[in-house]
Amino acid sequence: MSTESQDSASKRSYRRRSDDERLAELQHKLEQAQQRLKHREERKELAKHVPNPATLKLPVIIKKLREFAAYAHINGRLDYYNSTIAFVAMMDRLYHEDMHDPNGEEATAEEGFDA
């Protein structure tokens, strides 16, 4: 083989993009970046309305506290009963406040409970 044929085989032909093609590519990249930013902001907004994991455990804890209050009442410990019922009322109020977002819509939870 001659060196001339090797040079022509190894050379690539480049096609210069027009200004319109470069502009279209940049606009496409800009649209993609704007979509990523929009999705990121939507995820942040959704995260604001999801209750704290500790809040989601409150129904179970309140149920156990009510069982304890009933047990204390049956066994004549009215001081334990009154203290526990007051604590349960406070936790119940906090639970219901946390489960509602500032717009008045309910937050998503697997299970709620009523007092």
DOFIMI-662828 format. One record per residue: residue number from 1; residue in one letter; x, y, z of N, C-alpha, C, O in turn. Coordinates in pm, 1 decimal, decimal comma, padded with zeros to 6 digits. Atoms other than C-alpha are relative to their C-alpha. Layout:
% DOFIMI-662828
{NUM A {X Y Z} {X Y Z} {X Y Z} {X Y Z}}
...
This chain:
% DOFIMI-662828
{1 M {00083,2 -00118,5 00000,0} {00000,0 00000,0 00000,0} {00087,3 00124,2 00000,0} {00196,4 00127,6 00056,8}}
{2 S {-00075,6 -00124,2 00003,0} {00113,8 00342,6 -00064,3} {-00037,4 00085,5 00119,3} {-00143,7 00066,6 00178,5}}
{3 T {00026,6 -00088,5 -00113,4} {00132,4 00606,6 00202,6} {-00116,2 00093,1 -00028,5} {-00185,0 00139,2 00062,6}}
{4 E {00111,0 -00088,1 00037,4} {-00115,2 00814,2 00010,3} {-00134,7 -00064,5 00031,6} {-00225,2 00003,5 00080,1}}
{5 S {00125,6 00068,7 -00028,7} {-00390,5 00552,4 00044,3} {-00020,0 -00016,9 00150,8} {-00133,7 -00016,1 00197,9}}
{6 Q {00011,8 00009,6 -00145,5} {-00314,8 00510,8 00416,0} {-00045,0 00132,8 00058,4} {-00128,1 00135,2 00149,1}}
{7 D {00038,7 -00131,4 -00049,9} {-00346,0 00883,3 00474,8} {-00146,7 00029,4 -00028,3} {-00217,2 00083,7 00056,8}}
{8 S {00139,3 -00027,8 00033,9} {-00676,6 00905,4 00295,4} {-00094,6 -00090,2 00078,8} {-00206,8 -00049,7 00109,3}}
{9 A {00084,1 00091,2 -00077,6} {-00812,2 00603,4 00485,0} {-00008,3 00043,1 00145,5} {-00110,9 00021,8 00210,1}}
{10 S {-00000,2 -00038,8 -00140,0} {-00714,7 00745,3 00823,1} {-00061,9 00137,4 00022,5} {-00098,0 00171,1 00135,3}}
{11 K {00059,1 -00132,1 -00015,6} {-00848,0 01093,2 00757,2} {-00151,4 -00011,4 00002,8} {-00212,0 -00090,5 -00069,5}}
{12 R {00146,6 -00004,0 -00006,8} {-01203,4 01166,0 00851,2} {-00046,8 00128,7 -00064,1} {00020,6 00231,6 -00059,7}}
{13 S {00055,7 -00122,6 00056,7} {-01419,5 01408,8 00672,8} {-00090,8 00062,7 00105,7} {-00177,0 -00005,0 00161,5}}
{14 Y {00079,6 -00071,8 -00098,5} {-01571,4 01667,7 00903,5} {-00097,0 00091,8 -00071,4} {-00064,5 00154,1 -00172,5}}
{15 R {00100,9 -00087,8 00054,9} {-01886,4 01853,6 00831,2} {-00026,4 00107,0 00102,7} {-00066,6 00077,3 00215,2}}
{16 R {00020,7 -00111,8 -00090,9} {-01912,1 02192,0 00988,7} {-00150,1 00024,2 00014,0} {-00223,0 00034,7 -00084,7}}
{17 R {00142,8 -00024,1 -00024,0} {-02249,7 02249,2 01155,3} {-00032,8 00145,6 -00028,1} {00048,4 00236,0 -00008,2}}
{18 S {00043,5 -00137,3 00026,0} {-02446,6 02550,6 01054,7} {-00038,9 00065,2 00132,6} {-00055,2 -00002,0 00234,4}}
{19 D {00040,8 -00073,1 -00120,4} {-02540,4 02818,4 01303,9} {-00136,5 -00046,8 00048,5} {-00159,9 -00056,4 00169,0}}
{20 D {00134,1 00046,3 -00037,4} {-02900,6 02696,5 01296,9} {00006,1 -00134,8 00071,5} {-00067,5 -00157,6 00167,5}}
{21 E {-00013,3 00130,7 -00064,2} {-02794,0 02342,2 01386,3} {00057,0 00013,2 00140,9} {00010,3 -00052,0 00234,3}}
{22 R {-00057,1 -00021,2 -00133,7} {-02579,3 02461,0 01674,9} {-00101,9 00064,5 00093,2} {-00111,7 00027,8 00210,3}}
{23 L {00102,4 -00066,6 -00080,1} {-02858,8 02687,7 01796,3} {-00108,8 -00098,4 00041,7} {-00153,9 -00095,7 00156,2}}
{24 A {00102,3 00099,9 -00032,1} {-03112,3 02402,7 01778,7} {00049,7 -00095,2 00108,7} {-00025,9 -00131,0 00199,0}}
{25 E {-00056,0 00089,8 -00101,7} {-02879,8 02176,6 01980,6} {00005,1 00067,5 00136,6} {-00028,4 00006,2 00237,9}}
{26 L {-00005,4 -00073,3 -00126,9} {-02827,8 02442,6 02246,7} {-00139,2 00021,4 00058,2} {-00157,7 00013,0 00179,6}}
{27 Q {00137,3 -00015,5 -00048,8} {-03201,9 02506,9 02268,3} {-00051,2 -00131,0 00058,0} {-00121,2 -00131,3 00159,3}}
{28 H {00041,1 00131,4 -00050,8} {-03259,4 02133,6 02313,2} {00062,4 -00026,6 00137,4} {-00004,8 -00075,2 00228,4}}
{29 K {-00066,7 00017,3 -00129,7} {-03002,1 02121,6 02594,4} {-00063,0 00089,1 00106,2} {-00078,7 00047,4 00220,9}}
{30 L {00063,9 -00092,0 -00093,6} {-03165,0 02424,7 02756,8} {-00135,3 -00053,2 00045,3} {-00168,2 -00046,4 00163,7}}
{31 E {00130,2 00057,8 -00035,2} {-03509,3 02260,7 02743,5} {00016,4 -00117,7 00095,5} {-00060,0 -00131,1 00191,1}}
{32 Q {-00023,8 00114,1 -00088,8} {-03370,4 01943,9 02902,7} {00038,5 00046,9 00140,0} {-00009,0 -00008,5 00239,1}}
{33 A {-00040,9 -00052,5 -00130,6} {-03205,8 02144,2 03182,1} {-00118,8 00061,3 00072,8} {-00132,0 00045,1 00194,1}}
{34 Q {00118,6 -00059,0 -00062,4} {-03530,1 02334,8 03244,5} {-00094,7 -00108,1 00049,7} {-00154,5 -00093,1 00156,2}}
{35 Q {00085,4 00110,4 -00043,6} {-03724,9 02007,3 03262,5} {00056,2 -00065,6 00125,6} {-00019,0 -00097,3 00217,8}}
{36 R {-00060,9 00058,4 -00120,4} {-03475,2 01862,5 03513,1} {-00022,8 00089,5 00120,9} {-00054,4 00040,9 00229,5}}
{37 L {00021,8 -00094,7 -00108,7} {-03503,9 02176,9 03724,2} {-00145,6 -00001,8 00045,7} {-00173,4 00002,9 00165,6}}
{38 K {00143,0 00004,2 -00032,7} {-03884,4 02164,2 03708,2} {-00033,1 -00126,3 00079,7} {-00105,0 -00119,8 00179,4}}
{39 H {00025,2 00125,5 -00072,1} {-03890,0 01796,8 03816,0} {00059,3 00004,4 00140,4} {-00001,9 -00045,1 00235,1}}
{40 R {-00063,7 -00011,2 -00130,7} {-03648,8 01870,9 04101,3} {-00085,1 00085,9 00093,4} {-00103,0 00051,4 00210,2}}
{41 E {00084,1 -00087,4 -00082,2} {-03870,8 02156,3 04225,9} {-00131,0 -00068,0 00036,9} {-00180,9 -00050,4 00148,0}}
{42 E {00122,9 00073,6 -00030,2} {-04181,7 01936,2 04199,7} {00024,1 -00102,2 00110,6} {-00059,6 -00118,0 00199,5}}
{43 R {-00031,3 00097,5 -00105,5} {-04012,5 01667,1 04411,2} {00016,0 00068,6 00134,6} {-00028,4 00016,5 00236,9}}
{44 K {-00015,3 -00074,1 -00125,3} {-03917,2 01927,9 04671,2} {-00135,9 00042,4 00053,8} {-00159,6 00036,0 00174,4}}
{45 E {00133,5 -00043,1 -00042,0} {-04275,9 02056,6 04678,7} {-00078,8 -00117,5 00057,4} {-00148,3 -00102,6 00158,0}}
{46 L {00068,4 00118,4 -00051,6} {-04412,6 01704,0 04724,2} {00055,5 -00041,1 00135,2} {-00019,7 -00085,0 00222,2}}
{47 A {-00063,1 00039,1 -00126,2} {-04165,0 01637,1 05004,1} {-00048,1 00086,3 00115,4} {-00046,7 00041,8 00230,2}}
{48 K {00049,0 -00087,7 -00106,6} {-04304,5 01933,1 05197,9} {-00129,4 -00052,6 00060,3} {-00156,8 -00028,4 00177,9}}
{49 H {00131,2 00043,4 -00046,0} {-04645,4 01765,3 05225,4} {-00002,0 -00141,9 00055,4} {-00106,2 -00189,0 00100,9}}
{50 V {-00007,0 00134,6 -00055,8} {-04527,8 01421,1 05333,4} {00031,8 00012,7 00147,8} {00129,9 00077,2 00184,9}}
{51 P {-00023,8 -00012,5 -00143,7} {-04554,4 01385,1 05710,2} {00130,4 -00066,6 00042,5} {00182,1 -00156,6 -00023,6}}
{52 N {-00121,5 00053,6 -00059,6} {-04252,6 01312,1 05923,3} {-00023,1 -00146,4 00037,8} {-00132,7 -00180,5 00082,2}}
{53 P {00017,2 00140,7 -00037,9} {-04193,3 00937,6 05982,8} {-00039,3 -00018,5 00146,7} {-00112,0 -00112,1 00179,9}}
{54 A {00038,0 00009,4 -00141,3} {-04223,0 00998,3 06358,5} {-00149,3 00027,1 00016,6} {-00214,6 -00033,6 00101,4}}
{55 T {00143,1 -00031,2 -00006,9} {-04568,4 01146,7 06302,1} {-00082,7 -00121,1 -00040,2} {-00189,5 -00144,5 00016,4}}
{56 L {00075,0 00116,6 00046,5} {-04678,9 00832,5 06119,4} {-00005,4 -00111,2 00104,6} {-00092,1 -00198,2 00096,7}}
{57 K {00001,3 00101,4 -00105,9} {-04595,0 00621,0 06427,3} {-00092,9 00037,5 00115,7} {-00122,5 -00046,2 00200,9}}
{58 L {00082,9 -00045,0 -00111,9} {-04816,2 00827,0 06658,3} {-00128,0 -00081,0 00020,8} {-00160,9 -00109,2 00136,0}}
{59 P {00122,2 00078,2 -00026,5} {-05140,5 00628,7 06602,2} {00025,6 -00127,4 00079,3} {-00054,1 -00163,5 00165,8}}
{60 V {-00033,3 00123,5 -00072,1} {-04971,8 00310,0 06725,1} {00032,1 00031,5 00145,8} {-00013,2 -00037,8 00236,8}}
{61 I {-00039,2 -00038,2 -00136,0} {-04822,5 00484,4 07027,5} {-00121,2 00045,2 00079,8} {-00135,7 00009,8 00196,8}}
{62 I {00119,6 -00049,4 -00069,4} {-05149,8 00656,7 07114,3} {-00091,3 -00116,0 00037,9} {-00150,5 -00115,8 00145,8}}
{63 K {00082,0 00117,2 -00031,6} {-05334,5 00324,9 07096,3} {00054,7 -00071,4 00123,8} {-00021,5 -00109,1 00212,9}}
{64 K {-00062,0 00066,0 -00115,8} {-05086,2 00169,0 07341,0} {-00018,3 00083,2 00126,9} {-00043,2 00028,4 00234,2}}
{65 L {00019,2 -00085,6 -00117,3} {-05111,3 00470,0 07572,9} {-00143,8 -00006,5 00050,9} {-00167,1 -00004,5 00171,7}}
{66 R {00140,3 00012,7 -00043,2} {-05490,4 00443,3 07576,4} {-00023,1 -00133,0 00071,3} {-00097,3 -00139,1 00169,3}}
{67 E {00009,9 00129,5 -00068,1} {-05459,9 00074,8 07666,7} {00060,0 00009,3 00140,2} {00004,1 -00044,3 00235,9}}
{68 F {-00062,4 -00017,7 -00130,9} {-05223,8 00169,9 07949,3} {-00089,5 00082,7 00091,9} {-00102,7 00051,2 00210,2}}
{69 A {00088,3 -00084,1 -00081,5} {-05463,3 00442,4 08069,4} {-00117,6 -00082,4 00052,3} {-00155,9 -00068,9 00168,5}}
{70 A {00110,3 00085,6 -00044,1} {-05747,9 00190,0 08081,2} {00047,2 -00097,2 00107,9} {-00024,1 -00120,2 00205,6}}
{71 Y {-00056,5 00091,7 -00098,8} {-05526,4 -00055,4 08271,5} {00022,4 00071,5 00133,3} {-00008,0 00017,3 00239,6}}
{72 A {-00022,9 -00077,7 -00122,3} {-05427,2 00216,5 08520,4} {-00132,5 00032,3 00068,5} {-00141,7 00027,1 00191,1}}
{73 H {00131,5 -00033,4 -00057,2} {-05793,1 00315,2 08568,2} {-00061,3 -00122,1 00069,4} {-00116,1 -00110,9 00179,1}}
{74 I {00053,9 00123,3 -00058,2} {-05898,7 -00045,6 08631,5} {00070,3 -00033,0 00130,9} {00006,6 -00082,5 00223,9}}
{75 N {-00077,7 00032,6 -00119,0} {-05622,0 -00085,1 08890,5} {00007,9 00114,2 00100,1} {00089,6 00110,6 00192,2}}
{76 G {00012,1 -00105,0 -00099,8} {-05709,7 00234,5 09073,3} {00108,6 00105,9 -00002,6} {00120,3 00181,8 00093,6}}
{77 R {-00103,2 -00104,0 00008,8} {-05419,1 00453,1 08958,1} {-00053,5 00114,7 -00085,6} {-00017,1 00129,6 -00202,3}}
{78 L {00060,6 -00111,2 00072,8} {-05620,0 00759,2 08860,1} {00102,1 00107,7 -00035,6} {00083,8 00180,3 -00133,3}}
{79 D {-00104,0 -00097,6 00034,4} {-05306,4 00975,5 08868,5} {00067,5 -00037,9 -00132,5} {00090,5 00048,0 -00217,5}}
{80 Y {-00056,8 00046,2 00127,3} {-05150,5 00761,7 08591,7} {-00101,0 00018,9 -00113,1} {-00066,8 00062,8 -00222,9}}
{81 Y {00106,2 -00010,9 00099,8} {-05482,8 00757,2 08408,7} {-00013,3 00144,0 -00049,5} {-00012,5 00168,3 -00170,2}}
{82 N {00019,9 -00140,4 00038,2} {-05528,3 01136,7 08413,0} {00120,4 00055,1 -00076,9} {00104,1 00124,8 -00177,0}}
{83 S {-00120,3 -00048,1 00068,8} {-05168,5 01208,5 08314,2} {00009,8 -00057,2 -00141,3} {00043,3 00013,9 -00236,1}}
{84 T {-00010,0 00065,0 00131,2} {-05178,1 00958,0 08029,3} {-00104,6 00054,3 -00096,2} {-00074,5 00079,2 -00213,0}}
{85 I {00106,2 -00052,7 00086,5} {-05511,4 01083,6 07894,5} {00033,1 00141,8 -00045,2} {00007,1 00177,0 -00160,3}}
{86 A {-00039,0 -00136,2 00038,1} {-05382,7 01443,2 07899,0} {00110,7 -00004,4 -00106,0} {00108,3 00071,5 -00202,9}}
{87 F {-00108,8 00013,6 00097,4} {-05067,7 01336,8 07715,2} {-00052,9 -00048,4 -00135,1} {-00011,1 00000,6 -00240,0}}
{88 V {00059,0 00052,0 00123,5} {-05271,5 01140,2 07460,3} {-00075,4 00110,3 -00074,2} {-00067,8 00119,1 -00196,8}}
{89 A {00074,0 -00109,5 00063,8} {-05493,2 01443,7 07395,7} {00095,5 00096,2 -00070,4} {00068,2 00141,8 -00181,4}}
{90 M {-00098,6 -00089,1 00061,2} {-05187,1 01659,3 07329,3} {00060,8 -00064,5 -00125,1} {00073,7 00001,0 -00228,5}}
{91 M {-00059,1 00068,8 00114,6} {-05030,2 01398,7 07098,8} {-00100,3 -00012,9 -00114,7} {-00062,8 -00003,7 -00231,6}}
{92 D {00104,9 00009,1 00101,3} {-05360,8 01355,7 06915,7} {-00013,2 00132,5 -00075,4} {-00025,7 00134,0 -00197,9}}
{93 R {00009,2 -00132,3 00062,1} {-05380,2 01730,9 06851,7} {00120,4 00024,4 -00090,8} {00104,7 00072,0 -00203,2}}
{94 L {-00120,7 -00017,6 00080,8} {-05019,1 01740,5 06728,5} {-00002,4 -00087,2 -00125,3} {00041,0 -00044,6 -00232,4}}
{95 Y {00009,7 00090,4 00114,5} {-05081,7 01441,8 06502,5} {-00088,2 00060,2 -00108,7} {-00051,2 00062,9 -00226,0}}
{96 H {00092,5 -00055,8 00098,8} {-05379,0 01605,7 06335,7} {00053,7 00128,6 -00061,8} {00025,6 00156,5 -00178,4}}
{97 E {-00062,9 -00119,6 00057,3} {-05186,7 01932,0 06291,0} {00105,6 -00038,5 -00102,8} {00113,8 00022,2 -00209,6}}
{98 D {-00106,6 00041,3 00091,5} {-04893,9 01751,8 06128,7} {-00053,6 -00067,1 -00125,7} {00011,1 -00062,0 -00230,3}}
{99 M {00054,5 00070,9 00115,2} {-05117,2 01552,1 05895,8} {-00069,3 00092,7 -00099,1} {-00114,2 00047,2 -00204,2}}
{100 H {00060,3 -00096,3 00092,2} {-05256,2 01867,9 05735,2} {00106,0 00100,4 -00040,3} {00179,6 00151,5 00044,2}}
{101 D {-00097,3 -00099,6 00044,9} {-05045,1 02096,6 05519,0} {-00059,6 00139,5 00017,1} {-00178,4 00151,1 00047,2}}
{102 P {00048,5 -00136,6 -00019,9} {-05075,5 02477,9 05537,9} {-00115,7 00038,6 -00091,7} {-00190,3 00131,5 -00060,7}}
{103 N {00108,8 -00031,8 00092,1} {-05316,2 02478,0 05241,0} {-00131,5 -00063,6 00041,7} {-00233,5 -00044,4 -00024,6}}
{104 G {00121,7 00063,2 -00048,7} {-05568,2 02276,4 05439,6} {-00026,2 -00136,2 -00060,8} {-00129,7 -00196,7 -00032,9}}
{105 E {00017,5 00131,3 00059,2} {-05520,3 01958,3 05236,5} {00063,7 -00104,3 00090,2} {00162,0 -00077,4 00159,3}}
{106 E {-00056,9 00105,4 -00082,9} {-05457,6 01628,8 05407,7} {00126,7 -00053,2 -00063,6} {00136,2 -00065,2 -00185,8}}
{107 A {-00123,1 00061,3 00047,4} {-05111,0 01482,6 05380,5} {-00026,7 -00147,2 -00025,5} {-00123,9 -00203,0 00025,5}}
{108 T {00019,4 00140,7 00029,7} {-05072,2 01132,7 05247,4} {00054,8 -00084,6 00114,2} {00165,3 -00061,3 00163,0}}
{109 A {-00043,2 00092,6 -00104,6} {-05052,3 00858,0 05507,4} {-00064,1 -00134,4 -00028,8} {-00168,4 -00142,1 -00093,7}}
{110 E {00055,2 00132,0 00024,4} {-05109,3 00487,0 05502,3} {-00128,3 -00020,0 00079,7} {-00227,7 -00070,1 00027,2}}
{111 E {00118,2 00016,3 -00083,3} {-05352,9 00489,7 05790,7} {-00011,3 00116,8 00094,6} {00087,1 00156,7 00156,8}}
{112 G {00025,6 -00104,0 -00098,0} {-05506,6 00764,5 05994,6} {-00075,4 -00060,8 00116,6} {-00099,6 -00181,4 00119,2}}
{113 F {00080,6 00048,3 -00110,1} {-05699,0 00736,6 06315,6} {-00084,5 00114,3 00051,6} {-00050,9 00231,2 00032,2}}
{114 D {00087,8 -00100,4 -00059,4} {-05977,8 00918,6 06490,6} {-00001,1 -00018,6 00150,1} {00002,4 -00130,8 00200,5}}
{115 A {-00001,0 00005,4 -00146,1} {-05982,7 01005,0 06856,6} {-00132,1 -00048,1 00053,6} {-00149,3 -00058,9 00175,0}}
